Amino acid sequence: MNPGAVYAISSSMVMPARPNWLPPSHISTISSCEFRIRCSISGRVDSGADQSRKITKKVKNRDQQLWKKRDSAGSGTKALNLVRIVSELPNEKEAVYGALDKWTAWETEFPLIAAAKALQILRKKAQWQRVIQVAKWMLSKGQGDTMGTYDTLLLAFDMDGRVDEAETLWGMVLHIHQRSIPKRLFARMISLYDHHDKQNGMIEVFADMEELGIRPDEDTVRKVARAFKMLGDKEKQKLVLQRYLPDWKYIHFNGERVRVRRNKCPGD
């Protein structure tokens, strides 16, 4: 038998020491055969490992996490149902709160999305008393503690003439969320005071804006300047206009929008 064939067959085992009688040509043949056999074996092992990894890879089950998310499915129908319920109730706190509690009795978690949609529907319908009732009920449940809810509630207080309740809510918001109150909420409170001819309240809110470094919009600036004028303080009126009105304004001339420099005087 050819000695090279013997060593090629036994190359998967431990290679024996080279005999003294084996010529160098047979050594190169044995080495190349051993290399090919080892490469083929290692290739099979690697491919088997890859297949096992692909097979044993776990697939994430999304159904197990559904309970952590607020389900928005059907929230529009729930919101319309809530609007229908509160619209048919008498204007009594106990009756409204009792019906709202029944509305959420079978819910696994508070239907915040549906309640927020219902609040917006009532706002569009100008049912301000219902807006106040639903918003207060949400806040009593620890839900809807957002600037959007506060803005809607302040608007409802304004339209329903409840200035005292608006001032109480504003004091609470200013105390808790002092550094995170947006410009829109300050403007809402100044508009409320403006609608009810409370110039001192407007100036106090405006002073809080200046203290917090919040720059008012142009409409708010004009309302505050008008409040100073009604209080007889024309110097502060002029100062507010000069400090906060922009240097430029836009007018329509010959069908085009033209940018012109503003004259910052009280009559502008």
Number of C-alpha atoms within 10 A of each C-alpha: 5 7 10 16 14 11 20 18 13 13 18 14 9 7 12 9 6 9 7 6 6 11 10 8 9 15 13 12 14 20 13 11 17 19 12 11 15 13 11 10 11 12 12 12 12 11 11 12 12 12 12 11 11 10 9 9 9 8 6 7 8 7 7 8 8 10 10 8 8 12 14 12 10 10 18 15 13 19 23 16 15 22 20 12 14 20 14 9 13 10 13 9 12 10 13 20 17 10 16 19 13 10 15 13 11 9 9 8 13 16 18 17 19 22 24 20 19 24 26 16 16 23 19 10 10 14 16 21 17 20 26 21 19 24 22 17 18 20 14 11 11 10 17 19 13 9 16 13 20 20 18 20 25 24 23 22 22 22 16 14 14 14 18 11 14 21 17 11 16 19 12 12 16 15 10 11 11 13 10 11 16 13 14 15 19 22 22 18 23 22 20 24 23 19 13 11 13 15 20 15 17 23 18 12 18 22 12 14 18 12 9 13 10 14 13 19 14 12 11 22 20 19 19 25 22 19 24 21 17 13 12 11 13 16 12 15 22 17 14 18 21 15 11 16 18 14 12 11 12 12 11 9 9 7 7 9 10 11 12 11 10 13 15 18 11 17 6 8
